[in-house]
């Protein structure tokens, strides 16, 4: 037999009591803390993690010291917020120097100030989509990217490199021309794979992540214009970045 439901007035009377009980449980420390992320072994105490790239990394970041906007509103912010909150004792220093519209030559032009002078412990780079847009020949893209990485490791031999391969989905302006557009993206993905192997860098393959996500929701849910992720897409990038870096340096 089903129990007789409480009258509406009785339910209302119980609500304050429930609130008092929740407060008491919290005061006694009996409320379970939310599960936090697993540690990333490469995130050593005091490490500076620098993110470089184009608009996907930029995330409309602020150009002042205002901490509310300094990391932008994308995957960099997600990673920094997650690990800054879970492991404050590590005093991790997350820095975003992504700049909208940049290709690899633009990175090289500002590399001394925006990378080498910052002396990162971990350097993450995501570049290539604008080089595809500007129709920079793939061979030139590889040459320039290779030179940038060689310059980096010569200045900072102990830096840990994370290379994020470019990605795209047939959405928005990219939909009609997608086969030709994606051929250039794929060629640059292969360049990043070769360079990651050459420089012993962690390789974040994002195209398979976005392709798999499209089995769960339409492409427009993850990327709104063929290039720039939505907030859901930025979460995919953050998850894959963390997974890759954790597996690549499992011992810290």
URWOJO-V765694 format. One record per residue. N is the residue number from 1. NEAR is the number of other C-alpha atoms within 10 Angstrom. Layout:
((N	NEAR) (N	NEAR))
This chain:
((1	3) (2	4) (3	5) (4	6) (5	8) (6	9) (7	8) (8	8) (9	8) (10	10) (11	11) (12	11) (13	10) (14	10) (15	11) (16	11) (17	11) (18	11) (19	11) (20	11) (21	12) (22	14) (23	13) (24	13) (25	13) (26	13) (27	10) (28	9) (29	10) (30	10) (31	12) (32	8) (33	8) (34	6) (35	7) (36	11) (37	12) (38	12) (39	14) (40	18) (41	14) (42	19) (43	22) (44	14) (45	13) (46	12) (47	16) (48	19) (49	23) (50	24) (51	24) (52	26) (53	25) (54	24) (55	22) (56	25) (57	28) (58	25) (59	24) (60	17) (61	23) (62	16) (63	11) (64	9) (65	9) (66	10) (67	9) (68	11) (69	15) (70	20) (71	28) (72	23) (73	19) (74	25) (75	26) (76	29) (77	22) (78	19) (79	18) (80	18) (81	13) (82	14) (83	20) (84	16) (85	11) (86	15) (87	16) (88	10) (89	10) (90	14) (91	15) (92	18) (93	16) (94	21) (95	21) (96	22) (97	22) (98	27) (99	19) (100	16) (101	17) (102	20) (103	23) (104	25) (105	15) (106	13) (107	23) (108	18) (109	11) (110	12) (111	17) (112	15) (113	9) (114	18) (115	19) (116	15) (117	10) (118	14) (119	17) (120	22) (121	19) (122	19) (123	20) (124	22) (125	21) (126	23) (127	29) (128	30) (129	28) (130	19) (131	21) (132	22) (133	13) (134	11) (135	12) (136	15) (137	12) (138	18) (139	12) (140	13) (141	22) (142	20) (143	12) (144	16) (145	22) (146	20) (147	12) (148	17) (149	17) (150	14) (151	16) (152	20) (153	15) (154	10) (155	14) (156	14) (157	10) (158	12) (159	16) (160	20) (161	23) (162	24) (163	23) (164	25) (165	24) (166	24) (167	24) (168	23) (169	24) (170	20) (171	19) (172	15) (173	12) (174	17) (175	13) (176	11) (177	10) (178	17) (179	12) (180	10) (181	19) (182	18) (183	12) (184	20) (185	24) (186	17) (187	17) (188	25) (189	22) (190	15) (191	20) (192	27) (193	19) (194	15) (195	18) (196	21) (197	11) (198	11) (199	16) (200	14) (201	21) (202	22) (203	22) (204	25) (205	20) (206	18) (207	18) (208	10) (209	16) (210	20) (211	15) (212	10) (213	16) (214	15) (215	9) (216	9) (217	10) (218	11) (219	22) (220	17) (221	16) (222	25) (223	22) (224	18) (225	18) (226	19) (227	21) (228	19) (229	25) (230	16) (231	17) (232	13) (233	22) (234	24) (235	19) (236	18) (237	25) (238	19) (239	15) (240	17) (241	23) (242	17) (243	14) (244	18) (245	23) (246	19) (247	14) (248	17) (249	14) (250	11) (251	9) (252	13))
